[in-house]
Amino acid sequence: MRRAALLLPIALAAACAGAPAPQRGPVATLPPASPPARAQPAPAAAPPVTAPEGLSSVLRVADPQRSWSHITRLVASTTAGAWLLVAGPMAPEMLLAQTMGPALADVVDLDKPLDAAWFGVTEATSRLVVSLSVAEQAVPRLHELFVLKQHRGLLRVERARDAEPDEEAAPLVCAFDLGQRRGGARLLCAEDAKDVAAAAPYLVQVVGREPIEADARIEITEWALREIRKSEADAGDDGGRAGALGQELGGALLRELEGVSVDLRWGGAEVDVGFSMRFASRRSPLTLALVPAVAPDAAPPPAFLRLPGDTAIGFYTQGASRAELTPLREALLRALRDDWVSDGYDAATLDRFIQRLDALALTGGPLVMGAGGDRAAAERAIAAYQAGKGAARAQKAARRALQSWILVAVEEPAETWIAAVKELLLLGEELDRLKASPQAAGGASTPGAAPVGRASKGEDRGPVAYAIVRAPAALPAGTLHVELRSKPPTKGAPPADTAHLYVVPAGQRTWLGFSEDDAVVVARLRIAADAGRDERTLGAAPGLEALRQPGTLAGGVFSLAGLALVAARGDTKEAIEEAAKELARLATLPARGEVAIPIAVSSEVLGAGAARVTARVRLPVAAIQDALALGSR
């Protein structure tokens, strides 16, 4: 490992936590400057300092010492971190002394900002330059402490004056920039003197003079984004028209992207992390969809707060307008049609199917999604499965317990969705019947259930039959209930199952629910659609105040356990065993992975067609401790 990499633990650790405003140390008395002998003509204005060539990112940390303390405290809360502290103290001064030598480490003020510049975008070409604050009281004594040599406007450190003749040379190339203002001296270090000389003007005169609004911030430069675009353009793709469209849309978005930044702000019981993207324009379909104009007083859609209280992952978006979404919708549906035609589906029938889908998909307006599962039931079922040594009945119960439920809400009348879903099912059946390939036939209709559509044969599940059946009386009148029945084509495939799709009217709102457990999804739909069950909704849950802020484009909430539960599958014995391991790991965490983590997204349409979208995640300390503990296992 190159020696410059030894500076990375300070930079990266400090970037993972912030601190209050830096405190000033004692100010040394500096000798007065000698008056000029005679008046001199005003020098010509120097050209503005620009970013050096090949600069890929810049990291700023407001107060490295305090940030290190925050990280140490978090790490110490985990078992692995506690062992590290027993093995030896963690102090940034010790790391600096090992990296650049004790003499240089002694003049660094770790209570003041640290800046770091990375060059290159690959591991092979990556180079690091670190700019550290010099203690004000040490500035007048630099020539007493070090042998210094003028080099490109810097004072390059040759050696410490008290160094022994046979003492090993400094491991890094370091130089002082005394700056133009009191207390502005910086120590810059890197592996190569050329990198120090190239980065110093920009780090000191530009980066160092900018205010630090966050406790830590990393900015990816436009040059790095251009290099990423080049690598994306060189990558091949064999995913058909859909894959080519993905590359096309992603490339167009990257061409408009002119900056990416991540910042951290430390709070008493949480860390606020922000991820921001700046766009030069909003011409591409994805940019239009991702960064719509949002009213300053826009409130979260009421449907979001009506999600069930046991929602593991919840999300809402105000949504772009239909006009903003039209380019993306048309491109996606065109690619879908092209792929299906190439698979042998009848073009005329497919055009009718796409036309109906066009009336539902990406039409604009608010969208709410929520998903969850029963963790306790899953843990009990898995324990019974393992105790029964994989018996068929226990396997079926474990698989069922691992199935999650999904709810979606749109602010549109249910009549529109119910009619569209019925027509899509009929057209789907017709498409399968007319498909050119004889292998496409999928499943037989269920007696007494009509209409029935058939989906194309899946890789594992085999044919799926769709049947409209009677909806439970517990749901509002007019509810559409569709059963999706699969049948395994081969031995060893996932067992036969029946999933349930509901389209539920709720005034001018429509709820859609999906799960293999009919009773579970019906119970969640009743909570969402019934105004008399407010106490069981997400709106009654504590700690979600951040999601009620006006003017946000999107927001949501999740937890580590929720992500794992929704992602778990039980289709095979291997999948059940993997889910068992994941749930067992979560059970050993300090907070069991149950801490709710809110996220809020804002978007701004700026002048001259530019735009910015920012996602902020509030990480409670308990959630960070869970994540650290999970990562150490």
N, C-alpha and C positions, 0 to 999 in steps of 0.2 A: 504494500500500500504506500502511495506517495505521502511524503511528510505533510504536504498541504492539507491532506485529508484529515489530519489530526485536529485542524481547526473546525471541522464540520460538527463535532458533537456540541461545541458551544453554540454555533449558529443555529443548528437544528433544534437543540433543546430549548434555547431561548425563544425560538419561533413557535414552540408549542405552548407557551404560556406568556402572559404579559405582566405588567406591573403598574403601580401608580407613577405619577410624574417624577422624573429623576430629581434627586437632591444634589445641590451643589456642595462641593468640598470646600475647605479653606482656600482663600485666594491669596497667592503669593504676590509680594510687591515687585513689580517689574521696573527695571531702570528706565528713566525717561528717554525718549528718542531724541537723537541729536538734531538740532534745527538745520535746515539746508543752508549751505554757504551762500547761495544766491538763487534767485528765482529761475526756474527752468520752464521751457515751453511745455504745454500740456501734451502728454503722450497720446498717440493715436489709439483710438478705442480698440481693445483686443477683440478678436472674433469670438462669438459665443461658443462655450464649451458644449460639445455634443457627445452622445454615447459612443464609446470606442467600438471599433469593428469587432463583430463576433460576440458581443455581450448578449447573453441569453436570459439572465434574470438578476434581480437585485433584491437582497434581503435586508430589512431594517428591524432592529430590536431597540426599543426605547431604553430599557434598563436591564441589561443582561444579568446583573447580580441578583436582583429580585426575581427575575424570571427563572433563573436557575433554582432559586429557593422554592418557587412554586412547583417546578417539575420534580424536584427532590421529594417534596412532601407527597405529591401524587404517587410517585414511584414507590416511596416507602410504605404506602398503604397496601401494596400487594405483597404476596409472600415472596416472590422472586426479588422485588425491590428491597425488602427487609434484609434478605440474605446479602445483597450487594452492599448495603450500608454496614452490615456486620463485617464484611470482608475489608472495607476501607472507606474513609470519608469521601464524599463527592464534593469537590470544590473547584470552581472554574479557575482560581488562581493556580492550583496545582497543574491543571491541564495546560494553562498558558506557559507555565514555567517549563514543562516538558516539551512544549512545542517550539517555543522561541527563545528559551533560556531564561534564567531567573532575573537577570538584570533588566531585560526588556519588560518582563511580566510585572516588575515592580513599578514601572512608570505608567502602566495602563490603569485607567479609571473605569471599572466595570459598572459603575453607577450611572454612566452616561452612554449615549447611543453607540451601538455597534452596527456597522454596515458590511455587507459582503456582496461581491460581484462574481457571478459565474460566467465563464466564456465557454462556447461550444454547446452542442446539444446531445452528444453521445458520450458514453463513458470513456471511450478512447481519447476524445478531444477535450473533455471537460477540464477546466482550470479554474482555480479559485483565488481571489484576492480579498483579503479581509482588511477593513479599515476600523481601527479602534481609537477611542478617545484617550488622549494623554492627560494625566492629572495636571491641573494648572500649576501646582506648586513644583512640579518636576520640570516644567518648560525652561526656566532660567538655568537649570543645572545640566541640561542635555549634553553640552560640550564637556562638562566635568565627568559625566558618567560614561560617555561613549566616544570612541574615535569615529568622527563623522566626515563624510566626503560629499562635496556638492555633486549632484548627478541629476540633470534635467529638471532643475528647480527644486529638487528634494535633497534632504540630508540623509545620504545612505549610511547605514550602520555597518562599519567595518568590524568592530569588536567592542566589547566592554573594556573600559580602561583598566579595571582591576583584574582582568582575565589573565590567567597564567600563560606563559609563552607556549606551553605544549597543550593548552586546553583546546578541546574540539571546537571547530568553527560553528557559528550559529547555524541551526538546521534549516532556516528559511532566510530568504532575502527580505530585509526590512528597511524601511526608510521613513523619515519624519517629514511631514508637511506642516509647517508652522502656521499656515493659514493667514488670513488678513484681519482677524478679529481676536480679541482677548478670549482665551479659553477654547480656541478653535483648533488647536494642534491635533494632528492625527498621526497614528502609527499604522503604516500599510505594510502588509507582509504577503508574500507569495513564494512559489518555488522559483520563479524566473523574474529577473530584474526588469525585463521588457514588459511583463504583465503589470508590475507595480507602476512603471512609468506611464503605461497606456491608461490604466484605470484611475490613477491618482487625481487628475484634474476633474474628472466626472464625479468620482465618489466624494471629493472634498468640496468642490465649488457648486455642484448641482445637487447631488443626493443629500449631502450633509447639511445643506441650508434649507431643505424642505422640512416643514413641520411634520411630526409623526403623530397622526391622529389616533392610531391604534397602538397597542402595546407591541405588536410585531406585524410585519407586512412583507410579503414577497410579491414582486411584480415580474411577470414574464414579458419580455420585450417583443416588439413587432418583428425584429429580425428572427428571433427564435420561432415565432409563429409562421413566418415564411418558410423556414427550414422544415417545419413540420408539414406544411402544405406540400412541399416538394417530395417528402418521403411518402405521403399519402398518394400523391399522383403516380409515383413509381410502383405502388403496390398493385398486384393483379387481383382479379376478382372472377369467381366462377359461379356466382349465385344467381345467374339468369338476369332477367330484366329488373327484378326487385333489388338484387344486389347492385346492379349498375346504377339504379336510381339512388340507392343509399349513398354510393360514392359521389354521385353527381350532386345530391342535396348537401351532403357533408362538405364537399369541396367548395360549393358556393357560399356556405356559411363561413367557412374558414377564410375565404377571400375577403369577406367583409369584417372579420374579426381583427381588431387592431390592438387589443390589449387584454390581459388576464391578470387578476391579482387575487391574493388570499390574505386576509388579515385576521388577527386574533386580539380579543380584548378580555382581560381577566376581571372577573367579578368575585365577590366573596364566596359564592357557592356554585359558580358556574363559569364556563368559558364560552364566549360568544365568537363564533367562527363565521367569517364572511367570505363568499366566493363571488367575484364580480367579473363580468365580461363586457367589454366596450366594442361597439360595432361602428364602423365608419358610415354605414348606410343600412337601410332595411329593404333591399331589393329582392333578396333571395327568398324562396318560399319558407324555409325553416326560420330565418330571422324574423320575417313577418309574423309567424306563428308564435315564436318564443318571446318576442318583445313587443307586445301590443301596447297601445295607449290605454292607461288606466286612470280613472277619475280619482282625484286626491281623497275623496270621501267614500270611495267604494268599500263596502263592508263585506266580510266573508259571506258566501251564500248561506242562507238559513238552513239548507239541507245538510251542510257540513256538521253543524252542531246537533243535528238530529240523528247522526250515526249512533249505533249502539255504544254504550259506555265501555264494553269490552273489546272495542275495535283495536286491533293490534297495529294496523297501519292505516292511517287516514290521510286523505289528500283532497284539496280543492283547488280550482283555478277559476278566475273570473272569465277566462277564455278570450281569445281574440274574436274580432268580428267575422261575420261570414265573408266579407270582402277580403279581409286579411288572410283568411284560411283558404280561400278559393284556389290559389296557385298550388298549395300543398295538396289539397284534396284531389284536384284534377290530376296531378302528377302521380299520386299513389294509386288512384283508381285505374288510370291508364296502364300503369305497370302491372297491376293485379290482373287486368283483362288480358294483357299480352302474355303473361305467364300461363294463365288458364287456357287460353286458346292454343298455346304451344303444347299443353298437356292433353289436348284432344277434345275440349269441351265445345259445344255448339255455339258459334259466334253470335247468332241472332238471339238465342235465349240468354246468353251471357250478357248481351247489351241491355236486355230488360232487367236482369239481375243487378248490373252495375248502376243502371238508372235509378232503381229503387234504393240501392245502398247510398247513392249520392244524396238522397233526401234525408238520410240519418247521420251519416258520418261527417265529422268536422264541419258542422253547420254554424258554429259560433255560440257564444253564451257560456254561462257557468256550467261546470262539471264537478261532481263530487264522487269520490270513490273511497270505499272502506273495505277492509278484509280482516279476518280474525279466525281464531280457532280456540278449542278448549284444551289448554295445556295440561290441566290436572287429569282430564279424561285420557289424553294421549299418553301421559306417564303411567297411568294405571293399566291401560290396555297393553302398552309395551312390556310392563313388568309381568303381566299375565302371559303374554306371548313368550317371553324368555323363560318363565317358570314352566310353561307347558312344552318347552323345547320345540317351538315352531309348529304346533298342531294347526291343522287347517282352519278350525273354527277360531282359534286365538289369532291366527294370522289375518283372517277376515275382519275380526273386531279391531285389531291394531290398525289395519289399513283404513277402516272407516273412521276411527278416532283421529287419524292424522289429516283427514280432509278438512280444508278450510272453507269458509264461506266468503262471498264477495257481494257487496252492494254497490250500485251505481245510481246516481240521481241526476236527472237533467230537468231544466226548467221549461218543459214542453208538455202539452197535453198527452195523456196516455193513449187516447184514441189513435193518434198519429203513429205511435210506436207499435201498438197492438196490430193495427192493420198492416203496417210494414213488415213486422215479423212474420205474420201469417203468409203474406205474399212471398217473402224471401224463402220460407220453408217450401212452399209449392214450387217455386222456381228452382230451388236446390234439388228437389226430387226430379224435376224435369231435366235439369242439367245432367244428373247422374244417369237418367234413363237414355238420354241422347248421346252420352259420351262416346267418342269414337272407339276408345279402347274397351274391349270386352271385359278386362279385368277390373273395370271401375265400379261395377255394380256393388252396391253396399247395403247388405242387410235386407231383411224382409219386414214388411209392415206388421204392426201388432194388431191382432183381431180386435175390432170394435173401437180402434183409435184412429181418428181421421181428422185432418189430413196427416200424412206421414211423409217426411222427406228423408233422403239418405245422403250421408256424407261420404266423401271418397275414403278409400281404405287407408287407415293410418299405419304407421310403421309398427306399432306394438298392439294397439287396441283393436285393430280390425274395423269392420263396418260399424257404423253408428246409425240407429234409426231414431227419427224425431217423431214424437207423437203429442198432439194436443189433448190434454185430459182435464178433468174437472178440478177447479181450484178449491182449496180449503175454505170453509165458511168463515174462518177467522180473519181472512183477508178481505179488503173492500170489494164490493160488487164490481164486476167487469174485469177482474184480474185474469190475465192470461197465464196458464200453466203449461209448460212444455217439458216433456220428459225426453231425455237423451239416453238411449239404451245401446250399450256396446256389447259385443260378443267376441271373445277371444278366438282368433283364427287358428292358433297353434298351441301345442302343449308348452307350458312354461311362460306363456304370455300373461299379462295382467288379467285377473278374473273379470267375469262379466259384472257390469255395474249399471246403475241408473242414476243419472244426474238430473237436477231439476233447475229449470229456468223460469223465473217469474217476471211478469211485467205488471206493475201495480199502480193504479191511478191514485193520486193524492192531490186533488184540486187541479191546479195548472202545472203540477209537478208530476214526474214519472219516476218511480223507483224500479230498478231491475235487480233481481237477486239470483245468485247461482251457488249451488252446492250439491254434493252427493248426499248430504244428510238433509232430507226434506224438512224434518221437524226443526232443525237448527236454523235453517235459512228462513223458514216461515216465522219463527220467533223473533229473529232480527228485523224482518220486514214489518212486523207488527209494531215494534218499538219505533222504527223510523217513520212509519206512516200515521201512527196514532198520536194525536196531540195530547192525549191524556197520559202518556207514559214519559213525560219530560224527565223525571228523576232517573231514568235508566239510560239517558242519552249522553253523548260526549259533551254536550253543552253543560251538563251538571257536574262534570269531572273537574277536580281542582288542578291548578298549575298550568292552565292553557290560556292565560291572559294574553300572551304574546300573539296568539292566533286571532285575537279579536281586533287588532289594530287596523284602522281604516287605511285605505290607499294601497293595500298589498295586492299584487297580481295573483299570488298563489300561496298556499300554506299547507301545513300538515303536521302529523305527529307519528312517531314510530318508537320502537324499543328494540334492543338487541334480541330479546326473547321473541318479540312479535315477528321480526324478520325471519328468524330461524323457524318459527312455527308455520308461517305462511309458505315458506320455501320447502318444508318437509314433505316427503312423499312416502307412500307405503305400498306402491304397486308391486314390489318384489321383496323377497326376504332380505336382499342386500340393502334395499332402500329403507326397510324398517330398522335394520341394524345401524345404519348410518344415522337415522333420526334418533335412535336410542343413545348413540354416542353424543350427538349434539345436545340433546336435552340433559344428559348427565353432566356435560361440561357446564351448561348454564346453571344447573342446580348448585354448583360449587362456587359460583361468583358471590361477591359480598352482597349485592342487591339482586341476585338471581337474574340479572338482565331485564328486570321489569321496569326500570326507570324510563318515564316518558321523555322523549327528545323532540321538542318542537322545531319546526323550520318555517321560515317566512321568506317569500320571494317578492321583490319589487322590480318594477321596470319603469324606465324613463325614456321618452322620445325627446331627444335633445335638438338643438339647432342644427341647421344645414343637413338634416336627414340622419344625423347620428343617433345612437341609442345605447342604453346600458341596462343590463339586467343583473340583479344582485340577489343571491340566496344567503340567508343568515340562519345558522344553526346554533341553538343554545344548548350547550352540553353541560348538564349538571355534573358536579364533581363525582357523585355516585356512579353516573354512567361512564365517566372517564375511568374510574377505578375498575369498573366491570370490564371495560374494553382492554385495559392494561393487563388485568388478570387473565382474561381470555387469550390475549396474544402471547402471554408468557407460558401457556400450557402447550 
